[in-house]
Amino acid sequence: MTRIRITEDKQVIYDAYQKALASARLERFRSKKHIEDKRRIISEKNKKYSTLSYKYFRMKQVLYGLDLEIKKLKWHGLRLKAKGSREGYKRAVSRYNKSTFSTDNPARFIAFCELLYRTIGLRLNMISFLLWANKYDFFNKKDFDEDMNGADMPYYQLINTAKKHGFIEKIKRADNKNIYSLNAIGKIEASKIDKFVKKIMN
């Protein structure tokens, strides 16, 4: 920047003044433009922040509501399960309808047993166990021993095999005995066997 002396010609001083004034005006314009851009950026940022904050707030509300609903349903399910377990076990002894089976053609009966084994894909003792268990809502070893006395079927081995196949589940333990029940898969399998047996034996 050229230094202007007071002794300079008036025209030189005036021209320098006009030049400085124009420079000041340009700087002022640039500063004003910068401030406006800064305000616009801040305004857009605040708007986006407000929008995201509201969405986040609404999402927390929805998640909180879902969490309460899940807890409510879970608690309701546990209450129903406990109630069903208590009421069902009280009626366990009276739920079983014993039936007897006899055949006048043992050869045909044994042939159908082999057909049943090949069709269902389970050992005959497991097929027998599922048909028996399906008569109960709940059962334990005492029920099995009373109903299948003399059949020489290993109860605990059948229980373990049924667990591996996903047919049964443990309900609770009472009187030092585990209480079991067929689950949905086990009931479906038992129903298939029952229908097949009735079909081939008729």
Secondary structure, DSSP 8 states (H G I E B T S, - for coil): -----TTS-HHHHHHHHHHHHHHHHHHHHHHHHHHHHHHHHHHHHHHHHHHHHHHHHHHHHHHHHHHHHHHHHHHHHHHHHHHHHHHHHHTTGGG--------S-HHHHHHHHHHHHHHH-S-HHHHHHHHHHTT-SSB-HHHHHHHSTTS---HHHHHHHHHHHT-EEEEEEETTEEEEEE-HHHHHHHHHHHHHHHHHH-
